[in-house]
Amino acid sequence: MKKAIGVLLIIVALVLAYMGYQEYSNATVGLEIGDLELSAGDQDSQMAAYVMWGVGIISLLIGGKLVSRG
C-alpha cells in the first residue's frame, strides 16, 4: 500500500513540475526589436509556479521515501 501511495506521489510531483513550468513560461513575455529587448512578467503567475514546484519537490521526496521503504 505504501508503494502505491509513493508512486502516486511521484506522478503528482511530475505533473506539478510540468504545470509549474507551463505557468512560469506563460508568465514572462519578451520582445526584441534590433538591439532593444523588452520583457514583462506576471508576478502572481510566477509565484504560483514557484508554489507548484515546491509542492512537487515535497511530493517527490515523500513519494521516493515511501517507495524505497516499501
C-alpha positions in Angstrom: 0.0 0.0 0.0 2.8 2.4 0.8 4.5 1.7 -2.5 1.3 2.6 -4.4 0.9 5.9 -2.5 4.6 6.6 -3.1 4.2 6.0 -6.9 1.1 8.2 -6.9 3.0 11.0 -5.1 5.8 10.7 -7.6 3.4 11.0 -10.5 1.7 14.0 -8.8 5.2 15.6 -8.4 5.9 15.2 -12.1 2.6 16.7 -13.1 3.1 19.6 -10.7 6.6 20.2 -12.1 5.2 20.3 -15.7 2.3 22.6 -14.7 4.7 24.9 -12.8 6.9 25.1 -15.9 4.0 26.0 -18.1 2.7 28.6 -15.7 6.2 30.2 -15.4 6.8 30.2 -19.1 3.4 31.8 -19.7 4.1 34.5 -17.0 7.0 36.0 -18.9 6.8 37.7 -22.3 9.7 39.2 -24.2 10.0 41.3 -27.3 13.2 42.0 -29.3 13.5 44.9 -31.8 17.0 45.1 -33.1 19.3 45.6 -30.1 16.4 46.6 -27.8 14.9 43.9 -25.6 11.7 44.4 -23.6 10.3 41.9 -21.1 7.4 41.8 -18.8 6.3 39.3 -16.2 3.2 38.5 -14.1 4.4 38.1 -10.5 1.3 36.3 -9.4 1.7 33.6 -12.0 5.4 33.3 -11.2 4.6 32.9 -7.5 2.0 30.2 -8.4 4.7 28.4 -10.5 7.1 28.5 -7.5 4.4 27.1 -5.2 3.7 24.2 -7.7 7.5 23.5 -7.9 7.8 23.5 -4.1 4.8 21.2 -3.6 6.1 19.0 -6.4 9.6 18.7 -4.8 8.0 17.8 -1.4 5.7 15.2 -3.1 8.7 13.7 -4.9 10.8 13.4 -1.7 7.9 11.8 0.3 7.0 9.5 -2.6 10.6 8.4 -3.1 10.9 7.7 0.6 7.7 5.6 0.6 8.8 3.6 -2.4 12.3 3.0 -1.1 10.9 1.8 2.3 8.4 -0.5 0.6 
